[in-house]
């Protein structure tokens, strides 16, 4: 079993009585993570899948049904409710259970859709939970999950210099991630045949079972068509107008479909950043996939992988520190761009450019870095053995070393 960084973050005593909401893509390991916690606490029987009719029936008979399975002598038992967000008025259900039992139980709530998709689901749970995100495997947790859980960089320069000095492994892990993706089952199998079958079945389950059961989208075939267009568009701003024309749908419909793909963790967007950038031009967002193996072009696949690594890291940092991080890209009127800009507390913190092969950092990246206050710029490449400072605050480093 692969040790997950989020285990050390989400189940820290720092978070007190609050429920732990764990969300992320289907089959990213949320159930395994929750069951591992229950096993360590010796309360494996307190796992309840709300997709199961028997669990729903037990709840209808007794709101606090899980207490019948608990060891009364055990202090503050952990309980897991999996996929409860598919229930009508699930927030009311959780609120009622939590308010009556918070002194004796700790709750894990897992789901493969963002918990905010049902805004009309009932009473607010404000103050009763913390949300944590479990994304596909990243390189750092494969190398040392517990160490990654302690990472909380104070500034970008120190973080990068630490990575420049780091000589840990990771080459083999990186090759496997790029080949088989970050979802645990195909990653562990290391079989191309298994991966191909898994990938197609995965898309069917998310669109038909998850999106189909929790949204009002009737003609789901358009979602398949839209999703299958996205791999070719990775790395470039995506025009909703163009997608609408191609699929013969309205722009509002395309916008809604893209949002649903994000809500159910099939894709995520990175918006353009313009503040403080001279000659900046607001463009459409870029779209990246959580399953980067669907992208045939190796350079685009690598860029998508880098996007996922950064997305995962900044969520770890937010969930460890409580500080706010966000991810953008930068593009000017000359159509020159830097792939990724990390903001910390809404201020530019670090720029990153993904390159399949190492090369001298292009001049426009220097200009963008200067315009943003001279923040560090990292050019991360697939090529191995690269770790150098090109000039002050301008770095080139291999992905296997940076991540």
C-alpha positions as CSV (number, residue, x, y, z in Angstrom):
1,X,0.0,0.0,0.0
2,X,1.3,3.5,-0.9
3,X,1.6,5.8,2.0
4,X,-0.3,9.0,1.3
5,X,0.8,12.5,2.5
6,X,-2.7,13.5,3.2
7,X,-3.0,10.9,5.9
8,X,-0.5,12.7,8.0
9,X,-2.2,16.1,7.3
10,X,-5.9,15.3,7.6
11,X,-5.7,13.2,10.7
12,X,-3.5,15.5,12.7
13,X,-4.7,16.5,16.2
14,X,-4.3,20.1,15.1
15,X,-7.8,20.0,13.6
16,X,-9.6,19.1,16.9
17,X,-13.3,18.2,16.8
18,X,-14.1,19.2,13.2
19,X,-15.3,16.6,10.7
20,X,-12.7,15.8,8.0
21,X,-14.2,16.2,4.6
22,X,-11.9,14.4,2.1
23,X,-12.7,15.1,-1.5
24,X,-10.9,14.4,-4.8
25,X,-11.1,12.4,-8.0
26,X,-12.8,9.1,-8.0
27,X,-10.4,6.2,-7.3
28,X,-7.7,8.6,-6.1
29,X,-7.6,6.6,-2.8
30,X,-10.1,8.4,-0.5
31,X,-11.8,5.2,0.7
32,X,-8.5,3.5,1.2
33,X,-7.2,6.4,3.2
34,X,-10.3,6.5,5.5
35,X,-10.3,2.7,6.0
36,X,-6.6,2.8,6.9
37,X,-7.4,5.4,9.6
38,X,-10.3,3.2,11.0
39,X,-8.0,0.2,10.9
40,X,-5.3,2.0,12.9
41,X,-8.0,3.0,15.4
42,X,-9.3,-0.6,15.4
43,X,-12.8,0.5,14.4
44,X,-13.0,-0.9,10.9
45,X,-16.7,-1.7,11.3
46,X,-17.5,2.0,11.5
47,X,-17.2,2.5,7.8
48,X,-20.5,3.3,6.0
49,X,-21.0,3.6,2.3
50,X,-24.2,5.6,1.6
51,X,-24.5,4.2,-1.8
52,X,-25.6,1.0,0.0
53,X,-29.3,0.6,0.5
54,X,-28.7,-1.2,3.8
55,X,-26.9,1.9,5.2
56,X,-29.7,4.2,4.1
57,X,-32.3,1.9,5.7
58,X,-30.4,1.8,9.0
59,X,-30.3,5.6,9.1
60,X,-34.1,5.8,8.5
61,X,-34.7,3.4,11.4
62,X,-32.3,5.1,13.7
63,X,-30.6,8.5,13.0
64,X,-27.6,7.4,15.2
65,X,-27.4,3.9,13.9
66,X,-23.6,3.8,13.9
67,X,-23.5,4.0,17.7
68,X,-24.9,0.4,17.8
69,X,-21.6,-0.8,16.1
70,X,-19.3,1.3,18.3
71,X,-17.3,0.2,21.3
72,X,-18.8,2.2,24.1
73,X,-15.6,2.0,26.1
74,X,-13.5,3.6,23.3
75,X,-13.1,7.3,23.7
76,X,-13.9,9.4,20.6
77,X,-14.2,6.7,18.0
78,X,-13.7,7.6,14.3
79,X,-16.6,7.0,11.9
80,X,-16.5,7.2,8.1
81,X,-19.4,8.2,6.0
82,X,-18.5,7.6,2.3
83,X,-20.5,9.3,-0.5
84,X,-23.1,10.7,1.8
85,X,-23.3,13.8,-0.4
86,X,-25.4,11.9,-2.8
87,X,-28.2,11.8,-0.2
88,X,-31.0,14.4,-0.4
89,X,-30.5,17.0,2.4
90,X,-27.2,15.4,3.3
91,X,-26.0,18.5,5.1
92,X,-29.0,18.3,7.4
93,X,-28.2,14.6,8.1
94,X,-24.6,15.4,9.0
95,X,-25.5,18.4,11.1
96,X,-28.0,16.4,13.1
97,X,-25.6,13.5,13.7
98,X,-22.7,15.7,14.5
99,X,-24.4,18.0,16.9
100,X,-25.7,15.0,18.9
101,X,-22.4,13.0,19.0
102,X,-19.4,15.3,18.6
103,X,-18.3,14.6,22.2
104,X,-17.9,10.9,21.5
105,X,-17.1,10.6,17.8
106,X,-14.8,12.0,15.1
107,X,-16.1,11.9,11.6
108,X,-14.5,11.3,8.2
109,X,-16.7,12.3,5.2
110,X,-15.5,11.3,1.8
111,X,-16.8,11.9,-1.7
112,X,-15.7,12.1,-5.3
113,X,-17.4,15.4,-6.1
114,X,-16.8,18.8,-4.6
115,X,-19.0,19.2,-1.6
116,X,-20.3,22.6,-2.7
117,X,-22.2,21.3,-5.7
118,X,-25.3,21.0,-3.7
119,X,-25.7,24.5,-2.3
120,X,-29.4,24.0,-1.6
121,X,-28.8,20.7,0.3
122,X,-29.9,22.0,3.7
123,X,-28.6,23.8,6.8
124,X,-25.1,25.2,6.9
125,X,-22.3,23.1,8.4
126,X,-20.2,26.2,9.0
127,X,-17.6,25.7,11.8
128,X,-18.2,21.9,11.9
129,X,-15.7,20.7,9.3
130,X,-12.4,21.2,7.5
131,X,-12.0,20.2,3.8
132,X,-8.9,18.2,2.6
133,X,-8.1,17.2,-1.0
134,X,-6.7,13.9,-2.1
135,X,-5.4,14.2,-5.6
136,X,-3.6,11.5,-7.8
137,X,-0.2,10.5,-6.6
138,X,2.5,13.1,-6.7
139,X,6.3,12.4,-6.9
140,X,7.0,13.8,-3.4
141,X,4.8,11.4,-1.6
142,X,6.1,8.4,-3.5
143,X,9.6,9.4,-2.3
144,X,8.7,10.4,1.3
145,X,5.0,11.0,2.2
146,X,5.6,12.0,5.8
147,X,8.3,14.5,5.0
148,X,6.1,16.2,2.4
149,X,3.4,16.5,5.0
150,X,5.7,18.7,7.0
151,X,6.6,21.0,4.1
152,X,5.5,24.6,4.7
153,X,7.8,26.9,2.7
154,X,8.2,30.4,4.1
155,X,9.4,31.9,0.9
156,X,9.9,30.6,-2.7
157,X,13.7,31.2,-2.9
158,X,14.4,29.0,0.1
159,X,12.1,26.3,-1.2
160,X,13.8,26.2,-4.6
161,X,17.3,26.3,-3.2
162,X,16.4,23.4,-0.9
163,X,15.3,21.5,-4.0
164,X,18.5,22.4,-5.8
165,X,20.5,20.8,-3.0
166,X,18.3,17.8,-2.7
167,X,19.8,14.6,-4.2
168,X,17.0,12.1,-3.5
169,X,15.8,9.6,-6.1
170,X,12.6,9.8,-8.1
171,X,13.7,9.1,-11.7
172,X,11.9,5.8,-11.9
173,X,8.8,7.1,-10.1
174,X,8.6,10.0,-12.6
175,X,8.8,7.7,-15.6
176,X,6.0,5.6,-14.2
177,X,3.8,8.6,-13.3
178,X,4.1,10.0,-16.9
179,X,3.4,6.5,-18.4
180,X,0.6,5.3,-16.1
181,X,-0.7,8.4,-14.4
182,X,-1.1,9.1,-10.7
183,X,-4.2,7.0,-9.9
184,X,-3.0,4.3,-7.5
185,X,-4.4,1.2,-9.2
186,X,-3.0,1.6,-12.7
187,X,0.2,3.1,-11.2
188,X,0.7,0.0,-9.1
189,X,-0.2,-2.4,-11.9
190,X,2.3,-1.0,-14.4
191,X,0.4,-2.7,-17.2
192,X,-0.4,-0.9,-20.4
193,X,-3.3,-3.2,-21.2
194,X,-4.8,-2.7,-17.7
195,X,-4.3,1.0,-17.9
196,X,-6.1,1.4,-21.2
197,X,-9.1,-0.6,-20.0
198,X,-9.1,1.2,-16.6
199,X,-9.0,4.6,-18.3
200,X,-12.1,4.1,-20.5
201,X,-14.1,2.5,-17.7
202,X,-13.1,5.3,-15.4
203,X,-14.6,8.0,-17.7
204,X,-17.8,6.0,-18.1
205,X,-18.3,5.7,-14.3
206,X,-17.7,9.4,-13.6
207,X,-20.0,10.7,-16.3
208,X,-22.8,8.1,-16.0
209,X,-22.8,7.3,-12.3
210,X,-21.5,10.5,-10.7
211,X,-22.4,13.4,-13.0
212,X,-25.5,11.5,-14.2
213,X,-26.9,10.9,-10.7
214,X,-26.1,14.3,-9.2
215,X,-26.9,16.8,-12.0
216,X,-29.7,17.6,-14.4
217,X,-27.6,17.0,-17.5
218,X,-29.6,14.6,-19.6
219,X,-27.6,14.2,-22.8
220,X,-24.3,13.0,-21.3
221,X,-22.9,12.1,-24.7
222,X,-21.9,15.8,-25.1
223,X,-19.8,15.5,-21.9
224,X,-17.9,12.6,-23.5
225,X,-17.4,14.6,-26.7
226,X,-16.2,17.7,-24.8
227,X,-13.8,15.8,-22.5
228,X,-12.3,14.0,-25.5
229,X,-11.5,17.4,-27.1
230,X,-9.6,18.7,-24.1
231,X,-6.3,16.6,-24.4
232,X,-5.4,18.4,-27.6
233,X,-6.0,21.8,-26.0
234,X,-3.8,21.3,-23.0
235,X,-1.3,24.1,-22.7
236,X,-3.3,26.7,-24.7
237,X,-6.1,29.0,-23.6
238,X,-9.4,27.3,-24.3
239,X,-12.1,29.3,-26.2
240,X,-15.6,28.4,-25.0
241,X,-17.0,30.0,-28.2
242,X,-14.9,27.7,-30.3
243,X,-15.9,24.6,-28.3
244,X,-19.6,25.7,-28.6
245,X,-19.3,26.0,-32.3
246,X,-17.5,22.6,-32.7
247,X,-20.1,20.8,-30.6
248,X,-23.0,22.8,-31.9
249,X,-24.0,23.9,-28.3
250,X,-24.5,27.3,-26.7
251,X,-21.6,29.0,-24.9
252,X,-23.5,28.9,-21.5
253,X,-24.0,25.2,-22.0
254,X,-20.2,24.7,-22.6
255,X,-19.5,26.8,-19.6
256,X,-21.8,24.7,-17.5
257,X,-20.3,21.4,-18.8
258,X,-16.7,22.6,-18.1
259,X,-17.8,23.5,-14.6
260,X,-19.2,20.0,-14.1
261,X,-16.0,18.4,-15.4
262,X,-14.2,20.4,-12.7
263,X,-16.8,19.7,-10.0
264,X,-16.3,15.9,-10.5
265,X,-12.5,16.2,-10.8
266,X,-12.1,15.2,-14.4
267,X,-10.4,18.6,-15.2
268,X,-9.4,21.8,-13.6
269,X,-8.8,25.3,-15.0
270,X,-6.0,27.8,-14.5
271,X,-7.1,31.4,-15.2
272,X,-4.9,34.2,-16.6
273,X,-3.3,36.7,-14.3
274,X,-2.9,40.3,-15.3
275,X,-2.4,42.6,-12.3
276,X,0.9,44.4,-12.5
277,X,1.8,43.0,-15.9
278,X,2.3,45.7,-18.6
279,X,0.8,44.9,-22.0
280,X,-1.2,42.1,-20.4
281,X,-4.1,40.7,-22.3
282,X,-6.9,38.8,-20.5
283,X,-7.4,35.5,-22.3
284,X,-9.4,32.3,-21.7
285,X,-8.5,29.9,-19.0
286,X,-6.3,26.9,-19.6
287,X,-7.7,23.4,-18.9
288,X,-5.7,20.5,-17.5
289,X,-6.7,16.9,-16.8
290,X,-6.2,14.9,-13.7
291,X,-5.5,11.9,-15.9
292,X,-2.7,13.3,-18.0
293,X,-2.1,10.0,-19.7
294,X,-4.9,10.8,-22.1
295,X,-2.5,13.4,-23.7
296,X,-0.5,11.8,-26.6
297,X,2.0,14.7,-27.1
298,X,4.8,14.1,-24.7
299,X,5.6,17.8,-24.1
300,X,1.9,18.6,-23.4
301,X,1.6,15.6,-21.2
302,X,4.6,16.8,-19.2
303,X,3.2,20.3,-18.8
304,X,-0.1,18.8,-17.6
305,X,1.8,16.6,-15.1
306,X,3.6,19.7,-13.8
307,X,0.3,21.5,-13.4
308,X,-1.0,18.6,-11.3
309,X,2.1,18.5,-9.2
310,X,1.9,22.2,-8.5
311,X,-1.9,22.0,-7.8
312,X,-1.3,19.2,-5.3
313,X,1.6,20.9,-3.6
314,X,-0.2,24.2,-3.0
315,X,-3.2,22.3,-1.6
316,X,-0.9,20.5,0.8
317,X,0.6,23.8,1.8
318,X,-2.8,25.4,2.3
319,X,-4.0,22.5,4.4
320,X,-0.9,22.4,6.6
321,X,-0.6,26.1,7.2
322,X,-4.0,27.6,6.6
323,X,-2.4,30.2,4.3
324,X,-4.0,30.8,0.9
325,X,-2.2,29.7,-2.3
326,X,-3.7,30.0,-5.9
327,X,-2.5,29.1,-9.4
328,X,-2.6,31.2,-12.5
329,X,-0.7,31.6,-15.8
330,X,0.6,34.8,-17.4
331,X,0.3,35.9,-21.1
332,X,0.9,39.3,-22.7
333,X,-0.2,40.9,-25.9
334,X,2.8,39.5,-27.7
335,X,1.4,36.1,-26.8
336,X,4.4,35.4,-24.7
337,X,3.6,33.5,-21.6
338,X,4.9,31.8,-18.5
339,X,3.0,28.6,-17.7
340,X,2.4,28.9,-14.0
341,X,2.3,31.7,-11.4
342,X,1.7,30.8,-7.7
343,X,0.2,33.4,-5.6
344,X,0.5,33.4,-1.8
345,X,-2.1,35.4,0.1
346,X,-3.0,37.0,-3.3
347,X,0.6,38.2,-3.9
348,X,2.9,36.8,-6.6
349,X,5.2,34.2,-5.0
350,X,6.8,32.1,-7.7
351,X,6.8,31.5,-11.5
352,X,7.3,28.1,-13.1
353,X,7.7,27.2,-16.8
354,X,7.5,23.6,-18.0
355,X,10.0,22.5,-20.6
356,X,10.4,18.9,-21.9
357,X,14.1,19.5,-22.6
358,X,16.4,21.8,-20.8
359,X,17.3,25.1,-22.4
360,X,18.3,28.7,-21.5
361,X,15.4,30.5,-19.9
362,X,13.8,32.9,-22.4
363,X,14.0,36.6,-21.9
364,X,10.3,37.3,-21.6
365,X,10.2,35.1,-18.5
366,X,12.8,37.4,-16.9
367,X,10.6,40.4,-17.9
368,X,7.5,38.9,-16.3
369,X,9.5,38.0,-13.1
370,X,10.7,41.6,-12.9
371,X,7.3,43.0,-13.5
372,X,6.0,40.9,-10.6
373,X,8.6,42.3,-8.2
374,X,11.5,40.0,-9.0
375,X,9.9,36.8,-7.7
376,X,11.8,33.6,-8.3
377,X,11.3,31.8,-11.7
378,X,11.9,28.1,-12.1
379,X,12.1,26.4,-15.5
380,X,11.3,22.7,-14.7
381,X,12.3,20.1,-17.3
382,X,11.8,16.4,-18.0
383,X,15.5,16.0,-18.7
384,X,17.5,14.5,-15.7
385,X,20.5,16.0,-14.0
386,X,19.6,19.7,-14.3
387,X,20.0,21.8,-11.2
388,X,21.4,25.3,-11.5
389,X,20.9,29.0,-11.0
390,X,21.1,30.7,-14.4
391,X,21.2,34.1,-12.6
392,X,19.7,35.7,-9.5
393,X,16.2,34.2,-8.8
394,X,16.2,32.4,-12.2
395,X,16.6,28.6,-11.9
396,X,16.6,25.5,-14.1
397,X,15.9,22.2,-12.4
398,X,14.8,18.6,-13.4
399,X,11.2,17.6,-12.4
400,X,12.5,14.6,-10.5
401,X,14.5,16.9,-8.3
402,X,12.0,19.8,-7.9
403,X,9.0,17.6,-7.0
